[in-house]
């Protein structure tokens, strides 16, 4: 019997991109490390990270996170000039990068950050290989969710 796949982002979650699953159809998920500065780690520990307008790109065989906002914590060092929206490098295995380069060059595929979380004391980013949804796909998903809610109510009330 196959083991049930755990959602890695469920435990020590820092930030979620809630709109991502509504706007995109997620094909595959990848876990990436991030190259962070000290003040960024402090702000993440304080819960000041946001993935709302973030996206990922691959340039020169390296993955980058753009548009993520890490608001500086008040106790950051005075000699550092924090840039909340700086471009951050993502750490992936070579075979994953090669695969993603091939897939993102295909029409319609993009990389989007889904969740940021702590794993063994390190900040990790769950990124998804995604394709944009059409308006009718979004409507169909809404109908399916509504039906599931109605079914649960009917089963609960007997």
Secondary structure, 3 states (H helix, E strand, C coil): CCCCCCCHHHCCEEEECCCHHHHEEEEEEEEEEECCCHHHHHHHHCCCEECCCCEEEEECCEEEEECCEECCCCCCCCCCCCCCCCCEEEECCHHHHHHHHHHHCCCCEEEEEEEEEEECCEEEEEEEEEEECCHHHHHHHHHHHHHHHHHHHHHHHC
